[in-house]
Amino acid sequence: MIKKFSKEIEYCTFCPKMCRFVCPACEATGDEARTPTFRAYVLYRILNKKTDMAPDIRKTIYSCVLCRACKTVCAHGIDVSSYTPFGRAQLNKDGLADEGGKRVLDRFLKHGNPYEIDFKDSLVTDTVFFPGCKYLGFYRKTVERGEELLRYVGVKFSRMEKCCGFPLYSMGYIEEFEEHIKKLKKELKKVREIITACPTCEWFIREFVGFTNTRDLISIIAKGNPPVKNRQTKSFYYHDPCYRVRFLEKGDDIRESLSLVLENPPHEFLFSKENTFCCGGGVIEFVDPVMVKNITKMRLRELKEGDSVITSCPGCRKNFENAGADVYDIIDLFYEGVKGGK
């Protein structure tokens, strides 16, 4: 599987490391072994069957948060994160899988997600709301608020409680991921439209399931133009999730939507839109929670006392909450604006 990326890996192996300064893993740890270039070097050795590396060096493959920041500054447009999961897949096959990755796989095989949620089956209609496992695992109240808003603007739908498969892909369990995608395709066969809340889910559904008729919940609510009772006056920063801006290539639309419920435009982080700095990533927390916390702290260092953060990704929200930030999910923000109260 990794052979199809041989050209990109060779380019990165002999590159002067222009991407070093945008890699959140390297910036947060100060470890040169966690640069995209060094990752490519390790992948180069894996590609050429030279896996005689010390375990700590080999683990550099697991430090990538798959944020695609490296691609934004690469003169060749190479995305190290696109082939890193296949390097992990080779390590898995060679019996060198990370213990955290194994835990993700075990939980997924038992529960269909890494958070040990027991999904509920429901009748699938032609329009489904696909919240994703992070929302269902940690923020069910927000999911219910989102559904209430959809009904308020006249959308008929059913909820589909599934994982998009990102955790399997991220940890390099490609065969299990492909099997999961096959099942998803079958279950979505009669579906006409998918409403998403998580940008990672939306991208995976579009990219791997091949289902392109997707809309995110907030764009639907904003387009419905509901009357707003309560406009927020607090000082907010808006955090762009990596998958929303660098994978789905969305950004300004969310700012236009926020203008409906905020009295003043949100502040911009120094690194925003397609140059956003990652929150710390998703299931990489199972592998290196300390690194994830350090990345999150770096993202939040611009905040001053009294500042709050808005985001449109449940993974970003969870990382920011873990770091002690005052975080608003954009769905909750719209709910409070339209329905009033907290």
C-alpha positions in Angstrom: 0.0 0.0 0.0 2.8 2.4 0.9 4.6 1.9 -2.5 2.1 4.2 -4.3 3.6 7.1 -2.3 7.2 6.4 -3.2 7.8 9.7 -5.1 6.4 11.9 -2.4 8.4 10.0 0.3 11.6 10.5 -1.6 10.9 14.2 -2.2 10.4 14.7 1.6 13.4 12.6 2.6 15.8 14.9 0.8 14.0 18.2 1.4 15.3 21.2 3.4 12.3 21.0 5.9 10.2 24.0 5.0 7.3 22.4 6.8 9.1 22.1 10.1 7.7 25.3 11.5 4.1 24.6 10.8 4.0 21.1 12.2 2.1 21.2 15.5 3.8 18.0 16.8 7.3 19.3 16.2 6.4 22.8 17.5 4.8 21.5 20.7 7.6 19.1 21.6 10.7 20.7 20.1 11.6 17.2 18.8 13.2 17.2 15.3 12.3 13.6 15.0 8.6 14.7 14.8 9.0 16.9 11.7 7.2 15.9 8.5 10.6 15.5 6.9 11.9 13.0 9.5 8.6 11.2 9.3 9.1 10.8 5.6 12.6 9.5 6.2 11.3 6.8 8.5 8.6 6.0 5.9 11.4 5.8 3.3 13.1 3.2 5.4 9.8 1.3 5.9 9.2 1.5 2.1 12.6 0.0 1.5 12.1 -2.8 4.1 14.6 -1.2 6.6 12.6 -1.4 9.8 15.7 -1.9 12.0 15.0 1.4 13.9 14.9 2.1 17.6 11.3 2.0 18.9 11.3 5.7 19.9 12.4 6.7 16.4 9.8 4.4 14.8 7.1 6.1 17.0 7.6 9.3 15.1 5.2 7.9 12.6 2.5 8.0 15.3 3.2 11.7 16.2 1.5 13.0 13.1 -1.9 14.5 13.9 -3.0 14.3 10.2 -3.7 18.1 10.1 -2.3 18.7 6.6 -0.5 21.9 7.7 2.7 20.6 6.0 1.0 20.7 2.6 0.2 24.4 2.9 3.9 25.4 2.9 5.3 22.7 0.7 6.7 23.9 -2.7 5.7 20.5 -4.1 2.3 20.4 -2.5 3.1 17.1 -0.7 0.8 16.1 2.1 2.8 13.9 4.5 -0.4 13.1 6.4 -2.0 11.5 3.4 0.5 8.6 3.4 1.4 8.4 7.2 -1.6 6.1 7.9 -0.2 3.7 5.3 3.2 3.7 7.2 1.3 2.9 10.3 -0.4 0.1 8.5 2.9 -1.4 7.6 4.1 -1.2 11.2 0.9 -2.8 12.3 1.5 -5.7 9.8 5.1 -6.1 11.1 3.9 -6.5 14.6 5.1 -3.0 15.6 1.7 -1.3 16.3 1.4 1.3 18.9 -0.4 0.2 22.1 -2.8 3.1 21.9 -3.6 2.3 18.3 -4.3 -1.3 19.4 -6.7 0.0 22.0 -8.5 2.1 19.3 -8.9 -1.1 17.2 -10.1 -3.2 20.0 -12.8 -0.7 21.1 -13.9 -0.2 17.5 -14.3 -3.9 16.8 -16.5 -4.1 20.0 -18.5 -0.9 19.8 -18.0 0.5 16.3 -16.1 3.5 17.7 -13.2 4.2 20.0 -15.2 5.8 22.8 -17.1 2.7 23.9 -20.5 4.2 22.9 -23.4 1.8 22.3 -25.0 3.3 19.2 -28.8 3.2 18.8 -30.3 1.8 15.7 -33.0 4.0 14.0 -35.1 4.0 10.9 -33.1 5.5 8.0 -35.0 8.1 5.9 -33.9 9.8 2.7 -32.3 12.6 4.8 -30.1 11.6 7.8 -28.3 13.6 10.4 -24.9 12.1 11.0 -23.5 13.6 14.2 -20.4 11.3 14.4 -19.0 9.4 17.4 -17.3 12.3 19.1 -20.5 14.3 19.4 -22.5 11.2 20.4 -19.8 10.2 23.0 -19.4 13.5 24.7 -22.0 16.0 23.6 -25.4 14.4 23.2 -27.1 17.5 24.5 -25.6 19.5 21.7 -26.7 16.9 19.2 -30.3 17.2 20.5 -30.1 21.0 20.3 -28.9 20.7 16.7 -31.8 18.5 15.9 -34.2 20.9 17.5 -32.9 23.7 15.3 -33.2 21.6 12.2 -36.9 20.9 13.0 -37.4 24.6 13.8 -36.3 25.5 10.2 -38.5 22.8 8.7 -36.0 20.0 8.0 -37.3 16.4 8.2 -34.6 13.8 9.0 -33.6 10.7 11.0 -30.5 10.3 13.1 -27.8 7.9 12.0 -25.5 6.8 14.9 -22.3 5.6 13.3 -18.6 6.4 13.1 -17.2 7.7 9.8 -14.2 5.4 10.3 -11.5 8.1 10.8 -10.2 6.4 14.0 -9.4 3.2 12.1 -7.8 5.1 9.2 -5.8 7.3 11.5 -4.2 4.4 13.3 -3.4 2.6 10.1 -6.0 -0.2 10.3 -6.7 0.2 6.6 -8.3 -3.2 5.9 -10.7 -2.8 8.8 -11.4 0.8 7.7 -12.2 -0.4 4.1 -14.5 -3.0 5.5 -16.2 -0.4 7.7 -16.7 1.9 4.6 -18.3 -1.0 2.7 -20.9 -1.4 5.4 -21.5 2.4 5.5 -22.0 2.5 1.8 -24.6 -0.3 2.1 -26.5 1.5 4.9 -26.5 4.8 3.0 -27.7 3.2 -0.2 -31.2 4.7 0.0 -30.2 8.0 1.6 -30.5 11.1 -0.5 -28.8 13.7 1.7 -26.5 13.6 4.8 -26.5 16.4 7.3 -23.2 16.6 9.3 -22.0 18.4 12.3 -18.4 17.2 12.5 -16.1 18.4 9.6 -14.0 15.2 9.8 -17.1 13.1 9.3 -18.2 15.2 6.4 -14.8 14.9 4.6 -14.5 11.1 5.2 -18.1 10.5 4.0 -17.3 12.5 0.8 -13.8 11.2 0.2 -14.1 7.5 1.1 -17.8 6.7 1.0 -18.1 8.7 -2.2 -21.3 10.4 -0.9 -21.1 14.0 -2.0 -24.6 15.3 -1.3 -23.7 16.6 2.2 -24.5 19.8 4.1 -23.3 20.9 7.5 -25.9 21.6 10.1 -25.0 25.2 10.7 -25.2 26.2 7.1 -28.7 24.8 7.0 -29.8 26.7 10.1 -28.2 30.0 8.9 -29.9 29.6 5.5 -33.2 29.1 7.2 -32.7 32.6 8.7 -34.5 32.0 12.0 -35.3 35.0 14.2 -32.5 35.6 16.8 -33.6 36.5 20.3 -30.2 36.6 22.0 -27.0 37.9 20.3 -23.8 37.2 22.2 -21.7 40.2 23.3 -18.7 38.3 24.7 -15.1 38.5 23.4 -14.7 35.4 21.2 -12.0 33.9 19.1 -13.0 31.6 16.3 -10.9 28.4 15.8 -10.9 26.9 12.3 -10.8 23.1 12.5 -8.2 21.6 10.1 -10.7 19.3 8.4 -13.1 22.2 7.7 -10.6 24.6 6.1 -7.8 22.4 4.7 -9.8 19.3 3.7 -13.3 20.6 2.9 -11.9 24.0 2.0 -14.6 26.0 3.9 -14.0 29.0 6.1 -15.7 32.3 5.3 -19.2 30.7 5.3 -19.0 29.9 9.0 -18.0 33.5 9.7 -21.0 34.7 7.8 -23.2 32.4 9.9 -21.7 33.6 13.1 -22.7 37.2 12.2 -26.3 36.2 12.9 -25.7 35.3 16.5 -22.8 37.5 17.5 -23.0 41.3 18.2 -19.4 41.7 17.0 -17.2 39.6 14.6 -15.0 37.1 16.4 -11.3 37.8 16.8 -9.0 35.9 14.4 -6.1 33.8 15.7 -2.7 34.7 14.2 -2.9 31.4 12.3 -6.4 31.1 10.9 -8.4 29.8 7.9 -6.2 27.6 5.7 -3.2 28.4 7.9 -5.0 27.4 11.1 -3.0 25.7 13.9 -4.3 22.3 14.9 -6.1 21.9 18.2 -4.1 18.6 18.9 -6.0 16.2 16.7 -8.5 13.4 17.3 -7.6 9.8 18.3 -3.9 10.6 18.6 -4.8 11.2 22.2 -4.7 7.4 22.6 -1.1 7.4 21.5 0.4 10.5 23.0 -1.9 12.5 25.3 0.9 14.7 26.6 1.9 15.9 23.1 -1.8 16.6 22.4 -2.2 18.7 25.5 1.0 20.7 24.5 -0.3 21.3 21.0 -3.6 22.5 22.5 -1.9 24.9 24.9 0.1 26.4 21.9 -3.2 27.0 20.1 -4.7 28.8 23.0 -1.8 30.9 24.0 -3.2 34.0 22.3 -6.2 34.1 24.5 -6.4 36.7 27.3 -8.5 36.6 30.4 -12.2 36.8 29.6 -11.7 35.5 26.0 -13.8 32.5 24.9 -13.3 30.2 21.9 -15.9 29.2 19.3 -15.3 26.1 17.2 -17.3 23.9 14.8 -15.6 20.6 15.6 -16.3 18.3 18.6 -12.7 17.1 18.7 -11.4 20.7 18.9 -14.0 21.4 21.6 -12.9 18.4 23.7 -9.2 19.3 23.5 -9.9 23.0 24.4 -12.1 21.9 27.3 -9.4 19.6 28.5 -7.0 22.5 28.5 -9.4 24.6 30.7 -10.6 27.1 28.0 -14.0 28.6 27.9 -15.4 26.9 24.7 -18.6 27.4 22.8 -19.8 24.9 20.2 -21.3 26.8 17.3 -24.4 24.6 17.6 -25.0 25.6 21.2 -24.3 29.3 20.3 -27.0 29.2 17.6 -29.4 27.4 20.0 -29.0 30.0 22.6 -29.4 32.8 20.0 -32.5 31.3 18.4 -34.2 29.6 21.3 -33.0 32.0 24.1 -31.4 31.0 27.4 -28.5 28.6 28.1 
